[in-house]
Amino acid sequence: MKKKLISVLLAAAMAVSVTACGGDANGTTATEPAGETAGSTESADAAGDAGSADGQTLTVWCWDAFNMDAMKEAARIYQQDHPDVTIDVQETLSADIQTLVQTYAMSGELDALPDIFLMDDQVFAKYLQNYPEVFADLTDSGINFGDFAPSKVANSVADGKNYGIPYDSNTVIACYRTDYLEQAGYTIEDMTDITWDEFITIGEDVKEKTGMPMLTNVQGEPDLLNMILQSAGISVFDEEGKISLVGNDGLKEAMNVYMELVEKGLLQEQTDWSGYQGSINNGTVVGTINGSWICSTIMSTDQGEQAGNWAVTNMPKLNDYAGATNYSAQGGSTWAISSTCSNYDLAVDFFNTTWAGSTEFYDNILVGLGAIGTYLPAADSEAYNEASDYFGGEAIYAKIVSYGSNIPTINKGIYWTEEKNALGVALSNVLSGAADLDAAIEEAQSTVEFTVGQ
Amino acid sequence: MMKSKFTGVQRRNLTGWLFLLPATILIFAMSFYPMVQALLLSFQTGVGNNLQWGGLSNYKRLLEDTVFTTSIKNNFFYLIIQVPVMLVLALILASLLNKKDLKCKGLFRTAIFLPCCTALVSYSIIFKTLFSYDGYVNTVLLNLGLIDSRINWLGQTGTAKIIIIIALIWRWTGYNMVFYLAGLQNIDDSLYEAARIDGAGPIKTFFSITVPLLRPTILLTTIMSINGTLQLFDESVNLTNGGPANSTLTMSHYIFKTSFEYNSQFGYAAAMSYVIFILVAILSFIQMKVGDKR
């Protein structure tokens, strides 16, 4: 009996320890080392008490060295006139911010939130709908939302009220290694304004001559598929935000393109984001198609020979599908002020002075970090026409901005993660031969419907 | 004064209870209270904080959830393959390391136990790096000429499952071995001597003396391993992220997804946790009935 009791207790202890270990899984999806982000204000203790007593400190959560440096630049500009204000930038991964916001909202511990946090555009609407109490209303804050790209502002609006300050551009670009293309006898012009069929023909040739795949992607997370869909104006949600995969001809065509890319070895699936980044930085892939924020990843390689050998162009379009374009959107993020912000007026003033009011600031982060904002007054700036040596001496920022206006709009829902997961499963199943395309799409539809139903 | 209030027995009982009190309060506050809350939560439906009373609807829903069924199957696949292999391996290692004439015993024991000191997440990431497409394993196999082209280990259903099992065995064998070693210390040497005199070989000794006398320890490790495997989370999340096509997704990982990645349905997630809880309880009960014959 004693042994039995001990074994039960030990089993319980084991159960507790296993569950406890689950918690630290969040911290491991680090996508970018915060290498160069020196500074004493940086703190890894993201879950710590974020509020401050004196009201002169604003705590900020954001991810990636790139975003953190942009925020620090804003802080530097603001502190020129407000030397007693401290902006405490704490690195918190996007997925962690989502989990933390959710946990605090569920438990009612909103005080634990930072004053300001960055949120992925793809989930902003979802959080705004599910946890409206987390976000401070910015409608009458004096921030001029007309200064931002309308499609971007719309993402953080609910019931006609503004809850977010738009940040980086989500315009999709295709980046290729010109030295690899050259080896196969192609130039960047051959990759511009092309269709996916043309891309596949060129890609097969390049693969044969260089042995390298054209693109990489994180397996099970078909971001590229979603980019193809939006480029042709194909919605996977109807106007009411309901999932609509079955009978969606555009989706089928896009999936066929995606699978052809994988089957022909032109799209190499990587197990995770760091594998994806690694393929770019280690030069084992010819190019990549992603939101323009990928430029900072491309430039973060330690292979010096990559400099000057990259070029930016638009993405291939979905062949002869009606409405197909070479332009799409992916990622991007928006700042939010939390409802429990220790000093709302200070936070608003900070944004009005920098993120929503300083073209100088946007010039600095553009030139220094390659961060492309969506603040319209900054778009006329000379900085956009500056040539980038890394990208073959071309003024890529002006180019990216010019792409932005061509992006088709599609219906988006709050069930984006569910959709992405289900389509990832569908693609894996068809590619492994476990299901045919129609059956896989049907299954994806019913999975999403099941997941969102109650 | 105190003497008049309590008799000796009562006082001793009281002291006992006082000693138990801190642990009891902690267990109640940290384990039992959340468990009751989770049970109540599992009867509610809704997204995020907007929860309504839904009765048994979450449990009904579970029966139709194909993803959850897949995750249960995956869990049991790991359980059926990994637990026996690991325990047998641990038992063999333990009896080898228990040999009196073995040299560098401490070194071997430490080496085999060391994986348990690695954080779950760290070792998952290391395994992922090893088996990634551009990873070490592929490079070595390719250079040795054993494979013609790189294998997407974690990207194919079969290999992904096998790698999770290999990772689990690497991580947990040493842990179970330590229990067996401790159990072996309690077996009297004279039994082995007697067996030797009677002419029993090492295999006969192993099955007739070691295994029967280690039965309580084997029972304990089996329950712990089953419990651990049913709650498997880190490996599924970090090694494969449940893919490809949910083929490595575990129940706990699906619960996490339902709670934190999708539009959160905590009620439904709580219902799934209770299914795991019941499964663990049933399996442990069977184990105890079958394994503990005293």
HADDOCK unambig.tbl for C-alpha pairs under 7 A between the chains (distance, minus, plus):
assign (segid A and resid 7 and name CA) (segid B and resid 220 and name CA) 5.61 0.50 0.50
assign (segid A and resid 11 and name CA) (segid B and resid 223 and name CA) 6.82 0.50 0.50
assign (segid A and resid 11 and name CA) (segid B and resid 224 and name CA) 5.25 0.50 0.50
assign (segid A and resid 14 and name CA) (segid B and resid 224 and name CA) 6.70 0.50 0.50
assign (segid A and resid 15 and name CA) (segid B and resid 227 and name CA) 6.74 0.50 0.50
assign (segid A and resid 15 and name CA) (segid B and resid 228 and name CA) 6.60 0.50 0.50
assign (segid A and resid 18 and name CA) (segid B and resid 228 and name CA) 6.76 0.50 0.50
assign (segid A and resid 22 and name CA) (segid B and resid 233 and name CA) 6.40 0.50 0.50
assign (segid A and resid 22 and name CA) (segid B and resid 234 and name CA) 6.10 0.50 0.50
assign (segid A and resid 25 and name CA) (segid B and resid 121 and name CA) 6.21 0.50 0.50
assign (segid A and resid 25 and name CA) (segid B and resid 234 and name CA) 6.49 0.50 0.50
assign (segid A and resid 99 and name CA) (segid B and resid 260 and name CA) 6.07 0.50 0.50
assign (segid A and resid 106 and name CA) (segid B and resid 49 and name CA) 6.00 0.50 0.50
assign (segid A and resid 130 and name CA) (segid B and resid 47 and name CA) 6.99 0.50 0.50
assign (segid A and resid 130 and name CA) (segid B and resid 48 and name CA) 5.64 0.50 0.50
assign (segid A and resid 220 and name CA) (segid B and resid 243 and name CA) 6.45 0.50 0.50
assign (segid A and resid 220 and name CA) (segid B and resid 244 and name CA) 6.44 0.50 0.50
assign (segid A and resid 270 and name CA) (segid B and resid 133 and name CA) 7.00 0.50 0.50
assign (segid A and resid 271 and name CA) (segid B and resid 132 and name CA) 6.83 0.50 0.50
assign (segid A and resid 271 and name CA) (segid B and resid 154 and name CA) 6.81 0.50 0.50
assign (segid A and resid 271 and name CA) (segid B and resid 155 and name CA) 6.81 0.50 0.50
assign (segid A and resid 271 and name CA) (segid B and resid 240 and name CA) 6.94 0.50 0.50
assign (segid A and resid 415 and name CA) (segid B and resid 263 and name CA) 6.97 0.50 0.50
assign (segid A and resid 417 and name CA) (segid B and resid 261 and name CA) 6.89 0.50 0.50
assign (segid A and resid 417 and name CA) (segid B and resid 262 and name CA) 6.01 0.50 0.50
assign (segid A and resid 418 and name CA) (segid B and resid 262 and name CA) 5.95 0.50 0.50
assign (segid A and resid 424 and name CA) (segid B and resid 245 and name CA) 6.89 0.50 0.50
assign (segid A and resid 425 and name CA) (segid B and resid 244 and name CA) 6.87 0.50 0.50
assign (segid A and resid 425 and name CA) (segid B and resid 245 and name CA) 4.01 0.50 0.50
assign (segid A and resid 425 and name CA) (segid B and resid 246 and name CA) 6.73 0.50 0.50
assign (segid A and resid 428 and name CA) (segid B and resid 244 and name CA) 6.10 0.50 0.50
assign (segid A and resid 428 and name CA) (segid B and resid 245 and name CA) 5.45 0.50 0.50
assign (segid A and resid 429 and name CA) (segid B and resid 245 and name CA) 6.19 0.50 0.50
assign (segid A and resid 454 and name CA) (segid B and resid 45 and name CA) 6.42 0.50 0.50
assign (segid A and resid 454 and name CA) (segid B and resid 46 and name CA) 6.63 0.50 0.50
